[in-house]
Amino acid sequence: MKNLIIIRHAKSSWEAPLKDIDRPLDQRGITDAHLVATNCNKFVPSPSVIWSSPAKRASETAMIFAQNILYPIESIVFKQELYTFDENQLEKVIKSCSNVFENVILFGHNEAITNFVNKFGDVFIGHVPTAGFVWLQFDTDSWGEIKKGKTKKTIFPKNLK
């Protein structure tokens, strides 16, 4: 059994004239990331590995979640390939995961995330919101062979407010 928790980065700021990859979280993003992170503890399988896009907004979201689930921040793996908006690239990265890991928590970007969870989950999600949490479970021992899985849990900030 393989478990994938996929989390879209929290709301980011557009105020400063920065490159897309350098945009930080805004205050709502920080608040929403903490809100979802504190409500997902009982759904996070252990042990897990955390992968994140190196984009500032994704890495800040990953750090907030790591702190809330007591995961060592220095163990987060930043993967350049996760700075993508394309679900095929996202799928390629996930399928390349070592089979020694049963549980992967991944922080990335839309449209890749929404399209991926709709392709591989069994519940249609029109739009994974910022700070949205989706847990997919696959009945396989190989990440490279994942097919349609089961959507076990979704947690979105608006449902917690």
Secondary structure as the mmCIF struct_conf table of DSSP 4:
data_model
#
loop_
_struct_conf.conf_type_id
_struct_conf.id
_struct_conf.beg_label_comp_id
_struct_conf.beg_label_asym_id
_struct_conf.beg_label_seq_id
_struct_conf.end_label_comp_id
_struct_conf.end_label_asym_id
_struct_conf.end_label_seq_id
STRN STRN1 LYS A 2 ARG A 8
HELX_LH_PP_P HELX_LH_PP_P1 HIS A 9 LYS A 11
STRN STRN2 SER A 12 SER A 12
BEND BEND1 GLU A 15 ALA A 16
HELX_RH_3T_P HELX_RH_3T_P1 ASP A 20 ASP A 22
HELX_LH_PP_P HELX_LH_PP_P2 ARG A 23 PRO A 24
STRN STRN3 LEU A 25 LEU A 25
HELX_RH_AL_P HELX_RH_AL_P1 GLN A 27 CYS A 40
HELX_RH_3T_P HELX_RH_3T_P2 ASN A 41 PHE A 43
BEND BEND2 SER A 46 PRO A 47
STRN STRN4 VAL A 49 SER A 52
BEND BEND3 PRO A 54 ALA A 55
HELX_RH_AL_P HELX_RH_AL_P2 LYS A 56 ASN A 68
TURN_TY1_P TURN_TY1_P1 ILE A 69 LEU A 70
HELX_RH_3T_P HELX_RH_3T_P3 ILE A 73 SER A 75
HELX_LH_PP_P HELX_LH_PP_P3 ILE A 76 ILE A 76
STRN STRN5 VAL A 77 PHE A 78
HELX_RH_3T_P HELX_RH_3T_P4 GLN A 80 LEU A 82
BEND BEND4 TYR A 83 TYR A 83
BEND BEND5 PHE A 85 PHE A 85
HELX_RH_AL_P HELX_RH_AL_P3 GLU A 87 LYS A 95
TURN_TY1_P TURN_TY1_P2 SER A 96 SER A 96
BEND BEND6 CYS A 97 CYS A 97
TURN_TY1_P TURN_TY1_P3 ASN A 99 VAL A 100
BEND BEND7 GLU A 102 GLU A 102
STRN STRN6 ASN A 103 GLY A 108
TURN_TY1_P TURN_TY1_P4 ASN A 110 GLU A 111
HELX_RH_AL_P HELX_RH_AL_P4 ALA A 112 PHE A 120
BEND BEND8 GLY A 121 VAL A 123
BEND BEND9 GLY A 126 GLY A 126
HELX_LH_PP_P HELX_LH_PP_P4 VAL A 128 PRO A 129
TURN_TY1_P TURN_TY1_P5 THR A 130 ALA A 131
STRN STRN7 PHE A 133 PHE A 138
BEND BEND10 ASP A 139 ASP A 139
BEND BEND11 ASP A 141 ASP A 141
HELX_RH_3T_P HELX_RH_3T_P5 TRP A 143 GLU A 145
BEND BEND12 LYS A 148 LYS A 148
STRN STRN8 LYS A 150 ILE A 155
HELX_RH_3T_P HELX_RH_3T_P6 PRO A 157 ASN A 159
TURN_TY1_P TURN_TY1_P6 LEU A 160 LEU A 160
#
